[in-house]
């Protein structure tokens, strides 16, 4: 999951960054986290008479990377992405499996751009999110655009024209893509409008997943600047973008959505090789090496158990493919293949079997295509 997301981010012009798990408390004072988010943070850690805190978010670090050099409009947009571990204090009563935890990996990205780039950047974020849904086999989703209440401007950061421009960009992209959405007036966070993307799983449950969120607050707090075409200093616009949200939580959603019957590319064990007798052990070891060389995750079952018992156990483990080797297979240089759904194909050449599985894994098919 993480490898695929990194590869996709790099293709889409993101720079992968890595930031510390801990920071001096002054950083959290500047960002405002100690004022409005401290109850959700773990307590101070004293190191050499200075106070540090575990990070609940990656945003301030990405801003520091931006501020490490004076930026020009010619180098924008900048897109920083990170699979970073964050820590949030949750009371024990609300912790729930992988769905709500105190430490998790956030697939976080921050985009810094000029005002005339915001629509194309939002479009890139939405397209990336839709690619995530498609790749993982989710076909149903719901979108919400949360914006401000213009009758209460004092409740929000940023100027009216910024809110209007950003909201228009969010709406325009979804409309152009033909994606239905609900407009939620007055439900935005104080610092900017956003798109919330909820996927619908196999049993109809909605899950909050991807977010595209403008932030008119942090660029001002950190005095962010870029040099414009006019030679003057300007403040960049900042977009928070999350796709999985939490890698652990998204994995939990996948477990429930597929009921453990993962597509081949996601299955922890993709192939299990079963032998009838010890005479096939050497051939099984050789097949395992061939499969692994093709990038597949393989286990051997060389136990002296009945083959029916091995097949039943492997089926209950929901391994997508079983490669079964008996005396006739070794003699003929073939393999019998049994799918998780019970279909079986005999007398296959190992090279053809390996290629078919490798192609299926690379293409990230959500259902096996086997004839």
N, C-alpha and C positions, 0 to 999 in steps of 0.2 A: 504493500500500500504506500509506504513512504517513498520507496524507490520510484514507483510510477509517478507519484505526485512531483517529486523533484525533477524528474526528466521532463514532465509536461511544463513545469514552471520555467525551466531553462529554455525550452523551445519557444516560450511565450515572452521571453525577454526579461525574466526576473533574475536578480542576483541572489544566490543563496548565501545567507549570512548566519553567523553563530554568535550568540550573546551570552553573558554570564548568567548564572542562576541567582546571583545576589548582587545588591548594589548599595552604596552608601545612602543613608536615609535622606540626604539632601536631594537626591534625584527624585525621590517620591514626594518630597515637599514641592519641588518645582512642578512636577506633573499634576499635583493636586491629589494624588492617591491617598496621602495621609490625612487629607481633609474629608474626602467623601467616600473612601473605600477601605479605610483602615480596619474596620470590623471584619472584613473579608481577607485580611492579610495576617500572616503569622507574625509573632512579636519580634521586637528588635533583638539583634545579636550583636553583642559588644566585641569588637576586635580592636585592640590597641587604643582603647579609649574613644573609639568612633563607633557609631551605631550603623548597622547594616540591616537590610530586610530582604527576604526572599521575594523574587519577582512574582506578582500576580498576572502581569501582562508583559508583552515584549515591546510595546509601542515606544516607551522612552529611549530604549537602547537603539532602536532603528532611527529615531530622531537624532541621537548623538552621532550615528554613522553619517547621516545626512550633513550634520553640522561640522564634520571633521574637515570639510573643505568648503570654500566659497563656490556655490553652484551658479551656473549660467543657464539661461533659458535654452541654450543650445544643447545642454546635456539632459534636459528634462523630456519626458518623465523618467524618474528613477523608481524602480520597483524592487523592494527588498522583501525576500521571503525567508521564512525560518520554520523549521519543525522544532520548536523550543518548548522545554518543560517549564510549566508555570505552576505556582502553588497558591491555593486559595483555602482559607480556613472555612471549613464547613462543619456544622454541628453533627455529632455522630448520628443523630436521629434522621438526618436527611441523606446520609450516604447510602448509595444503592448500586452494588455491583460495579460494572464498568460505566454505568450511566451518570453517576455523580460521585466524584472522588476528590481527594484533596491535592493530588498532584497529577497532572496530565500533560500530554503533548499537544500543543496547539499548532495547527498549520496556519501560521500567521503571516500576513503580508501587508505591507504599507506602501502605497503609491504616492509619490510626491510629483505634482504636475502644475502646469499653468492653467488659468481659467479656460482657455480655448481648447485644452486637451481633455477636459473632464468627460465629455460624452464618449469619446473613443476609448478612454480608460474604463469607464463603466461597462461599455460594450464588451471589452476584453474580459472583464471580471464575470459578467453574466454568461458569456460563451464558455468560459473555463468551468463555471459551475454546472452548466448544462452538460458539458462533456463528462464531468464527474458522475452526474446522475445516470447518463447513458452507459458509461463504462461499467458501473456497478449494477446495472440492470433495473434501475428505478425509472418507471415510465409515468408515474403519477406524482404531481407536486402541486403546491399552492404558493403563490407569491403575494407578499404584502409590501406596499410602499408606505412607510411611516414618515410623516412630515409635521411641521410645526403648526401652531395655532397663531396666525398672523395678528390676531387681536390681543395677544399677550407677548409682545416682542421682548419685554424685559425678562422673560423666563428663559431666554435662549442666548447662547453665544452666537457671534457672527451678525452680519448685516442682512437686511431684508433681501437685497439683490443677490447675495450669496445663497440664501435659502431657496430663492426662486430659481436661480440658475441650476443649482444642484438637483433640486426636485424635478425640474423639467428634463434634466439629463436622464435621471432614473426612469421617469415615465416614458420618455422618447425611445429609450433602448428597448424596454419591454414591449412597447407598442410596435416598434419596427420588427421585432423578432416574433410577433404574433403570440406573445405569452400573456395569458389572462392574469390580472392582478387586482387586489383590493387596495384602495387608497384609504389610509388611516390618518385622518387629520387630527393633529394634536397629540399623536402617540409617539413622536420621535423623541430620542434622547435630547437633552438640552444642547448638545454640541453639534448636531447635524442630522439630516435626513438619511434614510437607509432603505435598502431592500432586504427583507427577510425571506428566505427560501425554505419552505417546509416540504420534505418528501413524505410520501404516503407509502407505508410498507405493505407487505403481502396480505396483511389482515386488516388493512384500512386505517392504521394508526398514523397520525401526523407526527413528524419529528422535526424540530427546529435544526437546521443544518447550516447552510451557507448564508453569509451576510456580506453585503456591500454597504459600508457605512462612511459617510463624510464626517470629517472632524474639523470644526472651525475654532476649536478651543486650544488644542495642544500646540499648533504652529505659533499661536500668539504667546502662549506661556513660555515656549522655548525660544522665542524671537527668531523664528526661522526666516531665511531670506534667500532670494536668488537675484542675479543681475539680469534685468530684462533687456530687450532690444534697444530700449531708449537709454541704456546705461545706468538707470536708476535701480534702487533696491526694491524688491517686491516680495510679498509673502506667498509661498506656494500653497496650493490646496493639498489636503491630505485625505487619503481614502484608506480605511481599514478593510481588509478582505480576508475572510475565512471561508474555507470550502468544506473540509471535514468538521470544522469546529474543534472538536477534540478527537484525536486519532483513536483513543481508547473507546470513547463513546460511540464513534462511528462503527468501530469493529463490533461493539455490542449490538448495534442496530443490524449490522450484516448477519450476525449469528442468528438473530430472531427472524429476520426477513427470509433467510434461506433455510431456517430450521437446521442449520449445520450442514446442509447439502451444498457446499460452496462450489461455484464454478471452478474449473480446473486451475486457473491461474491464481486463485485465492486459497485453494486447499492447502493446509499445512503439510499433509502428505498427499502427493498427487498420484503415486503409483505404489502398490505393494506387490512384491513378487512372492508367490506361494509355490512351494515345491511339494511333490508327492512323497519322494524318498530322498535319502542323503545322496543318491547318485546324481541328482540334479543340482546339488549345491554349487558346484564350480560354474555351471552354466548360468545359474542365478546371479552369482557374484559378477560374472562378466556382463550380464545384461544390466545389472545395477550401475556398473561403471559407464556403460554406453548411455544410459538414460541420464545419469548425472552430468556427463559431458555435454549433453544437450540442454543443460540448465534446469532439469526436473528434480523434484524432491522425492526421494525414493526410500522405502524401507523393505527389508527382507523378513520373511517368516520362514525360517528353516527348522521350526520345531517339528518333532516327530509326532504330530497330531494328525487325525483324519483330515483329509482335504475339505470335506464338508464343514467340519468345525472351523477350519481356518477361514473359509469363505463367509460363513455366518458372522464370525467376529469382525472381519474386515468390512462387511456390509453394515454392521451396526456402528462401526467407526466412521462410516460415510466417506470412505476413501473413494475417489471417482473411478479409479481403474485398478483392476487386479490383473497381473500377468501370471498365468499358471503354467508351470513347467512339469511335464511328466516324462516318462521314458521315451515315448514316441516323439515328443516335441524335441528332445535333445538329439535323438537319432536323425530326425528330419531337418533340424536347424530351424524350427518354428516355435511359435508361442501361442497359447490360447489366451484370449483377452476377454475378461468379464467386466461389464460396466456396473456401476452402482445400481442402475435400474433393473438389473437381472439379465439383460441381453448378453449373449456370449458369441464370440467370433473365434473360430478355430483356424489353425494352420496359417497364421500370419507370419510373415518374415519380420524378424526383429527390427531391421533398418526401417521398414515401412511403418511399423508400429511406433517407433521412436519419432520419426518425422511427423506422423499424424498428431501425436501428443504435443510435440514442440510447437507445431503450427497452431494448434488449438490454444495453447497457453499464451503464445505471443499475440494472437489476435484477440485475446480476452473475451472469447465467446462465453455467454452466460448459460448456454445449454450445449451439450455435446452433439456434434454432427458426425454420425457414425453410420456407415452403410456397409 
